[in-house]
Amino acid sequence: MKKLFLLTLITGLLFTAFNVSAQQKKAPEDKSKRPSPPDTVQATLSNGTQVVIAYSQPSVKGRTIGGAEIATYGKVWRTGANEETTIQLSKDVKLEGKALPAGKYSLWSVPGPKEWVIIINKKTTEWGTVYSEAFDVFRVTVPTQKAASFTEKLKFAIDKSGKVSFMWGDTMVAFNLK
């Protein structure tokens, strides 16, 4: 009788523990509430290629781009915040003259005072601080420009002509897709 009572008690405790555990599962995170919320920009180029860029928007918050705090000059940066910034292409294109097959890629950069290196990488499933040069498709160097106006949160834009640009602070960086 004691064994039956003990077995019933243990079974009841396990059931209760499982039930409580199941009820405490967290709801999915609302990413729009993050300090660097996600954004997506998409466009169909004049040649019919659909381009989608998914990224998170870090804020300048009084910091200096290229300084020790954000987008440090000479160091690989995720070109956004949180998860990797991705670019998805429906057709083969040339990015600044280099062939890039249709598909989804992560977009990284190496900031500089006069030019930025744009890195196209095959890996698209990591957190934005996990970069591996072994998966680079290629790198191109493009000049920086002074933005027309100050942009607090990183913002990408895609022109139908194939010009992809991002503005942040008073910096604008652009590259071309054909």
C-alpha positions in Angstrom: 0.0 0.0 0.0 2.9 2.4 0.8 4.4 1.7 -2.6 1.2 2.4 -4.4 0.8 5.7 -2.4 4.4 6.7 -3.1 4.0 5.9 -6.8 0.8 7.9 -7.0 2.4 10.8 -5.2 5.5 10.8 -7.5 3.2 10.6 -10.6 1.1 13.5 -9.4 4.2 15.6 -8.7 5.7 14.9 -12.1 2.4 15.8 -13.8 2.1 19.0 -11.8 5.7 20.0 -12.6 5.2 19.3 -16.3 1.9 21.3 -16.4 3.5 24.3 -14.6 6.5 24.1 -17.0 4.2 24.1 -20.0 2.3 27.1 -18.8 5.5 29.2 -18.2 6.7 29.1 -21.9 7.4 32.6 -23.1 5.5 34.2 -25.9 7.6 35.0 -29.0 9.6 38.2 -28.6 8.1 41.3 -30.1 11.2 42.5 -32.0 9.6 45.9 -32.8 10.1 46.7 -29.1 13.9 46.3 -29.3 16.1 49.4 -29.0 17.3 48.5 -32.5 14.0 47.5 -34.2 13.9 45.4 -37.4 13.1 46.9 -40.7 12.8 45.5 -44.3 13.1 47.4 -47.5 12.3 45.9 -50.9 12.1 46.9 -54.5 11.8 45.5 -58.0 14.6 46.9 -60.1 14.0 48.1 -63.7 15.5 44.8 -64.9 12.8 42.8 -62.9 15.1 41.7 -60.1 13.4 41.7 -56.7 15.7 42.8 -53.9 14.8 42.5 -50.2 17.1 43.8 -47.4 16.2 42.8 -43.8 18.1 44.5 -41.1 17.8 46.0 -37.6 18.2 49.8 -37.0 20.8 50.8 -34.5 20.6 54.5 -33.3 23.6 56.8 -33.2 22.6 58.1 -29.7 25.3 60.8 -29.7 28.1 58.4 -30.5 30.6 58.8 -33.3 30.4 56.4 -36.2 33.8 55.0 -36.8 34.7 55.6 -33.1 35.4 52.9 -30.5 31.6 52.5 -29.8 29.9 51.8 -33.1 30.9 50.8 -36.6 34.6 51.0 -35.7 36.8 52.0 -38.7 38.9 49.1 -40.1 36.8 46.4 -38.3 34.1 44.1 -39.8 30.7 45.3 -38.8 27.3 43.6 -39.2 25.9 46.6 -41.1 23.0 46.8 -38.7 22.1 45.4 -35.2 20.9 42.2 -33.7 20.7 39.4 -36.4 22.7 39.6 -39.5 21.6 42.0 -42.2 20.5 40.0 -45.2 20.1 40.8 -48.9 17.9 38.5 -51.0 18.0 38.6 -54.9 15.4 37.0 -57.2 17.8 37.0 -60.2 21.6 36.9 -60.8 23.0 40.4 -60.7 26.3 42.2 -60.7 27.2 44.1 -57.6 29.7 46.8 -58.4 30.7 44.7 -61.4 31.1 41.4 -59.6 28.7 38.5 -60.4 26.3 37.5 -57.6 23.9 34.6 -58.2 20.3 34.9 -57.1 19.9 33.9 -53.5 20.1 35.2 -49.9 23.3 36.5 -48.4 24.4 38.3 -45.3 25.7 41.9 -45.8 28.7 43.0 -43.7 31.0 46.0 -44.0 34.3 47.5 -42.9 33.7 51.2 -42.2 36.3 53.8 -43.1 36.5 57.6 -43.1 36.5 57.9 -46.9 35.4 54.4 -48.1 33.7 51.3 -46.9 34.2 47.7 -47.8 31.0 45.9 -48.6 31.2 42.2 -47.9 28.7 39.6 -49.3 28.7 36.4 -47.2 27.0 33.1 -47.8 26.1 32.5 -44.1 22.7 33.9 -43.1 21.7 32.0 -40.0 23.9 33.5 -37.3 23.5 36.3 -34.7 25.0 39.5 -36.1 28.2 39.2 -34.2 29.2 35.9 -35.6 31.2 36.6 -38.8 33.3 34.1 -40.7 35.5 35.3 -43.6 35.6 31.7 -44.9 32.0 32.2 -46.2 32.7 35.5 -48.0 31.5 35.5 -51.6 33.4 38.7 -52.3 34.3 42.2 -51.1 34.0 45.6 -52.9 35.2 49.0 -51.9 32.9 52.0 -52.3 33.3 55.7 -51.4 31.4 57.2 -48.5 29.4 60.4 -49.0 28.0 63.0 -46.7 24.3 62.3 -46.2 21.9 65.1 -47.1 20.6 65.1 -43.6 21.4 63.5 -40.2 19.7 60.0 -39.8 19.5 58.8 -36.2 18.5 55.2 -37.0 20.2 53.2 -39.8 18.1 53.3 -42.9 18.5 51.4 -46.2 17.0 52.4 -49.5 16.8 50.7 -52.9 16.4 52.7 -56.1 14.7 51.0 -59.2 18.0 51.8 -61.0 19.8 49.3 -58.7 21.4 51.8 -56.4 21.3 50.4 -52.8 22.2 52.9 -50.1 22.2 53.2 -46.4 22.3 56.3 -44.3 23.4 56.6 -40.7 24.4 59.7 -38.9 25.8 62.0 -41.5 27.3 59.1 -43.6 25.8 57.6 -46.7 27.2 54.5 -48.3 26.0 53.2 -51.7 26.6 50.3 -54.1 25.1 49.4 -57.4 23.3 46.3 -58.6 22.9 45.7 -62.3 
